[in-house]
């Protein structure tokens, strides 16, 4: 199951890169701003609750899709690229095991505790 979920995140990351190709921006803009959503971690300077809120806000794929669609509807290339960057970055983070954060601390995510094997769902069997 874990491998399937990672493949799904790879597909979403590739979709984000593909959709970026339809924006009017040069390709170098994508890697330059790819890590921009991580600015949400600054919220942790104000406590776990604020940190989780701002981190999750800038890593929410549903919000990213709404921002992109608003940019499409209002013909705003800036909103489109913001939506694509957030979506792609969130897929990349999930691929690495960084999920949306709980208020109990940065390392507690909806994918499990960062740095520890997930106890949720099926465990992968090691190949022999």
C-alpha positions in Angstrom: 0.0 0.0 0.0 2.8 2.4 0.9 4.3 2.0 -2.6 1.0 2.6 -4.2 0.5 5.9 -2.3 4.0 7.0 -3.2 3.3 6.3 -6.9 0.1 8.4 -6.6 2.1 11.3 -5.2 4.7 10.9 -8.1 1.8 11.1 -10.5 0.5 14.3 -8.9 3.9 15.9 -8.9 4.3 15.1 -12.6 0.8 16.5 -13.2 1.8 19.7 -11.5 4.9 20.0 -13.6 2.8 19.3 -16.8 0.2 21.9 -15.9 3.0 24.4 -15.2 4.0 24.0 -18.8 0.7 25.7 -19.8 1.5 28.8 -17.8 3.2 31.8 -19.3 6.2 31.6 -17.0 9.7 30.4 -17.9 10.6 26.9 -16.7 13.3 28.3 -14.3 10.4 29.8 -12.2 9.2 26.4 -11.1 12.4 25.2 -9.3 13.0 28.7 -7.9 9.7 28.9 -6.1 9.2 25.1 -5.5 10.2 25.3 -1.9 8.2 28.6 -1.2 5.3 26.8 0.6 7.8 25.8 3.3 7.7 29.4 4.5 4.6 28.2 6.4 7.0 26.6 8.9 7.7 30.1 10.3 4.4 29.7 12.1 6.1 27.3 14.5 7.9 30.3 15.9 4.5 31.2 17.4 3.7 27.7 18.7 2.6 24.4 17.5 -1.0 25.5 16.8 0.0 28.4 14.6 2.7 26.4 13.0 0.4 23.5 12.1 -2.2 26.0 10.8 0.2 27.9 8.5 2.0 24.8 7.4 -1.2 23.0 6.5 -2.6 26.1 4.7 0.4 26.2 2.4 0.5 22.4 1.9 -3.2 21.7 1.2 -3.8 20.3 -2.3 -7.5 21.2 -2.2 -6.7 24.8 -1.6 -4.0 24.7 -4.3 -6.6 23.4 -6.8 -9.0 26.2 -5.8 -6.3 28.8 -6.2 -5.4 27.5 -9.6 -9.0 27.4 -10.8 -9.6 30.9 -9.5 -6.6 31.9 -11.6 -8.0 30.1 -14.6 -11.4 31.7 -14.1 -10.1 35.2 -13.6 -7.3 34.8 -16.1 -4.7 35.5 -13.4 -1.4 33.8 -14.3 -0.1 34.6 -10.9 -2.9 32.7 -9.1 -2.4 29.8 -11.5 1.3 29.4 -10.8 0.7 29.8 -7.0 -1.8 26.9 -7.2 0.5 24.7 -9.3 3.5 25.3 -7.0 1.5 24.6 -3.9 0.0 21.4 -5.4 3.3 20.1 -6.7 5.2 20.9 -3.5 2.6 19.2 -1.4 2.8 16.1 -3.6 6.6 16.1 -3.3 6.4 16.5 0.5 3.9 13.6 0.8 6.2 11.5 -1.4 8.9 12.1 1.2 6.6 11.3 4.1 5.8 14.8 5.3 2.1 15.0 5.8 -0.3 17.7 7.1 0.6 18.5 10.7 -1.2 18.0 13.9 -1.1 20.6 16.6 0.9 18.3 18.9 4.1 19.2 17.0 5.9 19.3 13.7 6.8 15.6 13.5 3.2 14.5 14.0 1.5 14.2 10.6 -1.5 12.5 9.1 1.0 10.1 7.5 2.4 9.1 10.9 5.3 10.4 13.0 8.2 11.7 10.9 11.2 9.4 11.2 9.2 6.4 12.4 7.5 3.7 10.4 3.8 4.3 9.9 1.5 2.2 12.1 -1.5 3.1 10.0 -2.7 0.8 7.3 -0.8 -2.2 5.9 2.9 -2.6 6.4 5.1 -3.3 3.5 6.8 -6.7 3.6 10.5 -6.6 3.0 11.6 -8.5 -0.1 13.6 -11.6 0.5 
